[in-house]
Amino acid sequence: MQRWAYHHPCKRAASSLAVFVLFLTSAQASRAWGRNGQRLVVNKAIDTLPSDIRFFFESSRGVLVQHVTDPLDSIAKSPLERHNHFLFLDRYGRFPFEALPREYKAAVTKFGKAKLDANGLLPWQIGVYSEKLTEAMKAGKWDDARVDAAILANYVAEAHDPFNTTDNFDGHLSGQTGINERFGTTLIDRFSSFFPMRPNDAVFISDPTDYAFEACLSSHSWLETVLLADRRARHGESSFTDEYYDRFYNQAAAILIRQLSDAATDVGSFWLTAWVNAGRPQLPH
């Protein structure tokens, strides 16, 4: 016999809210490339730089690798940090989401700060840290510059993860819960030693924030392909077995490697851009 229990409406509401907050917290905390992915990108980014600045980043490799995951640690301490790691493009209509102004003040005027915060601030955060790195280099604050470069690298890499650009960030809307972690963390942890990553040479970026929006748009365009690869890999499997991951990798590896390679190219480009915008200061050896 099924038993029904009466719960006070206030208790039911509080319970529902607690479950929702727990879901939101755990889901958003797990979004993004894993730590190995971030370190892979920042290491490869150094190789994209021209020789006149590569020596500085090469000598700073240990600091960069250490601090590139700082924003991931910050998420656990500050719920507000989560908003800097994603942009729910599909909450702004249809591709290419022209309803969303790329200038922050214009976006606030149109949608309000609360909505922007809820839907994510990733490209604007990239713009903020691009400016911070520029100012640190201009002032010759090289210890700050190294940390700012690492944190900027984290956000730039995040813009290349398709699941940071969608309301379906963990597959909960398509019945594929955990897809973001399987794609952006587990595949990297399992197969990164085989990745034929070939990032391009770093280039100057004329508008860092606008460029970050373009990176998010490009990432978003791969969503359906990755979701389809996950469904095909799961076919006939009752759990996420080694065979599932082998299938998923075979079908999604080209996109994964492309996104990580593009992330490395863009990280190097943002570093180069900050140095140029700082006036090409003499870098310490």
C-alpha positions in Angstrom: 0.0 0.0 0.0 1.3 3.5 -0.9 1.4 5.8 2.1 0.9 9.5 1.8 2.3 11.9 4.4 1.2 15.5 5.0 4.0 18.1 5.0 3.5 21.7 6.0 3.6 23.9 2.9 6.4 26.0 4.3 8.5 22.9 5.0 7.7 21.5 1.5 8.8 24.8 -0.1 12.0 25.0 2.0 12.8 21.4 1.1 12.2 22.1 -2.6 14.4 25.1 -2.5 17.1 23.2 -0.7 17.1 20.5 -3.4 17.1 23.1 -6.2 20.0 25.0 -4.6 21.9 21.7 -4.1 21.3 20.8 -7.7 22.4 24.2 -9.0 25.4 24.3 -6.8 26.7 20.8 -7.7 25.8 21.1 -11.3 27.5 24.5 -11.8 30.5 23.5 -9.6 31.1 20.5 -11.9 30.8 22.5 -15.1 34.0 23.3 -17.1 37.1 21.6 -18.2 38.8 19.6 -15.5 42.1 20.4 -13.9 44.0 18.3 -16.4 42.4 20.0 -19.3 43.2 23.4 -17.9 46.9 22.5 -17.4 47.1 20.9 -20.8 45.8 24.1 -22.4 48.1 26.5 -20.5 51.2 24.3 -21.3 50.3 24.2 -25.0 49.6 28.0 -25.0 53.2 28.8 -24.2 54.3 27.1 -27.5 52.1 29.5 -29.5 54.0 32.6 -28.5 56.6 34.5 -30.5 60.2 34.2 -29.4 60.4 37.8 -28.0 57.9 37.0 -25.2 58.0 33.2 -25.0 61.0 33.1 -22.7 59.0 35.0 -20.0 56.1 32.6 -20.1 58.4 29.6 -20.4 60.2 30.6 -17.3 56.8 31.2 -15.6 55.4 27.8 -16.6 55.4 26.5 -13.0 53.4 29.5 -11.8 51.0 29.3 -14.7 50.3 25.6 -14.2 49.9 26.1 -10.5 47.5 29.1 -10.7 45.4 28.2 -13.8 43.1 26.2 -11.6 42.7 29.0 -9.0 39.2 30.0 -10.4 38.0 26.4 -9.9 39.1 26.6 -6.3 37.4 30.0 -5.9 34.0 28.4 -6.9 34.0 26.4 -3.7 34.5 29.6 -1.6 32.3 32.0 -3.5 29.1 31.2 -5.2 29.4 34.4 -7.2 32.5 33.1 -9.0 30.4 30.5 -10.8 28.8 33.2 -13.0 32.2 34.0 -14.5 32.5 30.5 -16.0 29.6 30.2 -18.3 27.3 32.1 -20.7 23.8 30.6 -21.3 23.6 31.7 -24.9 20.3 29.8 -25.6 18.5 32.0 -23.0 18.9 34.9 -25.5 17.0 33.5 -28.4 18.5 31.7 -31.4 21.9 31.5 -32.9 23.8 33.8 -33.3 22.0 35.3 -30.3 22.1 38.9 -31.5 19.6 39.9 -28.9 22.4 40.0 -26.3 24.6 43.2 -26.6 28.3 42.5 -26.3 29.0 45.7 -24.5 28.3 45.1 -20.8 26.6 48.4 -20.0 24.3 48.0 -23.0 23.5 44.4 -21.9 22.7 45.6 -18.3 20.5 48.3 -19.6 18.6 45.9 -21.8 18.3 42.8 -19.5 19.2 44.0 -16.0 22.2 42.9 -13.9 20.3 40.1 -12.1 19.5 38.4 -15.4 23.0 38.8 -16.7 24.5 37.3 -13.5 22.1 34.4 -13.7 22.9 33.7 -17.3 26.6 34.0 -17.0 29.4 36.6 -17.5 32.2 34.5 -19.1 33.1 36.8 -22.1 33.0 39.9 -20.0 35.2 38.3 -17.4 37.7 37.5 -20.1 37.7 41.1 -21.1 38.2 42.2 -17.4 41.2 39.8 -17.0 42.7 40.8 -20.3 42.7 44.4 -19.0 44.1 43.3 -15.6 47.0 41.5 -17.3 47.7 44.5 -19.5 47.8 46.9 -16.5 50.1 44.5 -14.6 52.5 44.3 -17.5 52.4 48.1 -18.0 53.2 48.7 -14.3 56.0 46.1 -14.3 54.2 44.0 -11.7 55.5 40.7 -12.9 54.4 38.5 -10.1 50.8 39.8 -10.5 51.1 39.4 -14.3 52.0 35.7 -14.0 49.0 35.0 -11.8 46.7 37.2 -13.9 47.9 35.4 -17.0 47.1 32.0 -15.4 43.6 33.1 -14.4 42.9 34.7 -17.8 44.0 31.4 -19.3 41.4 29.5 -17.3 38.5 31.8 -18.4 39.6 31.7 -22.1 39.8 27.9 -22.0 36.3 27.8 -20.5 34.9 29.7 -23.5 35.9 26.7 -25.6 33.9 24.1 -23.7 30.5 23.8 -25.5 28.8 23.0 -22.2 29.7 26.4 -20.7 27.5 28.0 -23.4 24.2 26.3 -22.8 21.3 26.0 -20.4 21.7 22.2 -21.0 25.1 22.5 -19.3 25.1 19.0 -17.8 22.7 17.3 -20.2 19.8 17.5 -17.8 17.5 18.9 -20.5 18.3 16.1 -22.9 18.4 13.1 -20.5 22.2 12.9 -20.6 23.1 14.1 -17.1 26.8 14.3 -16.6 27.7 14.7 -20.3 29.8 17.8 -19.5 32.0 15.9 -17.1 32.3 12.9 -19.4 33.3 15.1 -22.3 35.4 17.8 -20.6 37.0 15.8 -17.8 36.9 12.0 -18.2 37.9 11.9 -21.9 40.8 14.1 -21.1 41.9 12.1 -18.1 41.7 8.9 -20.1 43.1 9.8 -23.5 45.0 13.1 -23.3 48.4 11.3 -23.7 47.2 10.5 -27.2 46.0 13.9 -28.2 47.6 15.3 -31.4 47.1 18.9 -30.3 48.4 21.4 -32.9 47.6 25.0 -31.8 48.3 27.8 -34.2 50.6 30.7 -33.6 49.3 33.4 -31.3 47.9 36.6 -33.0 46.9 40.0 -31.8 43.2 40.4 -30.8 41.7 43.8 -31.5 38.7 43.5 -29.1 39.2 40.9 -26.4 35.6 40.9 -25.1 34.1 40.6 -28.6 36.6 37.8 -29.5 35.5 36.0 -26.3 31.9 36.1 -27.5 33.0 34.6 -30.8 34.7 31.8 -29.0 31.6 31.1 -27.1 29.5 31.1 -30.3 31.9 28.7 -32.0 31.8 26.3 -29.0 28.0 26.4 -28.9 27.9 25.3 -32.5 29.4 21.9 -31.5 26.8 21.1 -28.8 24.5 18.9 -30.8 27.3 16.9 -32.4 28.7 16.1 -28.9 25.3 15.2 -27.5 24.7 12.9 -30.5 28.1 11.2 -30.0 27.2 10.6 -26.4 23.8 9.0 -27.3 25.4 6.8 -29.9 28.2 5.7 -27.5 25.6 4.9 -24.8 23.5 2.8 -27.2 23.2 -0.7 -25.7 25.1 0.2 -22.6 23.5 0.2 -19.2 26.3 2.1 -17.6 29.4 4.1 -18.5 31.8 1.3 -19.2 35.2 1.3 -20.8 33.5 0.4 -24.1 31.2 3.4 -23.8 34.2 5.7 -23.3 36.1 4.2 -26.2 33.1 4.8 -28.4 32.5 8.3 -27.1 36.2 9.1 -27.7 36.1 7.8 -31.2 33.1 9.9 -32.1 33.9 13.1 -30.1 37.7 13.2 -30.0 38.0 15.4 -33.1 35.9 18.1 -31.5 37.5 17.8 -28.1 41.0 18.1 -29.5 40.0 20.9 -31.8 38.5 22.9 -28.9 41.5 22.3 -26.6 43.9 23.3 -29.5 41.9 26.4 -30.2 41.8 27.2 -26.5 45.6 27.0 -26.4 45.9 29.3 -29.5 43.6 31.8 -28.0 45.2 31.8 -24.5 48.5 32.6 -26.2 46.8 35.3 -28.3 45.3 37.0 -25.2 48.7 37.0 -23.5 50.4 38.4 -26.6 47.6 41.0 -26.9 48.0 42.1 -23.3 51.7 42.6 -23.8 51.2 44.6 -27.0 48.5 46.8 -25.4 50.8 47.4 -22.4 53.3 49.0 -24.8 55.6 46.0 -25.4 57.4 46.4 -22.1 60.8 44.7 -21.5 60.0 41.3 -19.9 62.1 40.0 -17.1 64.4 37.0 -17.6 
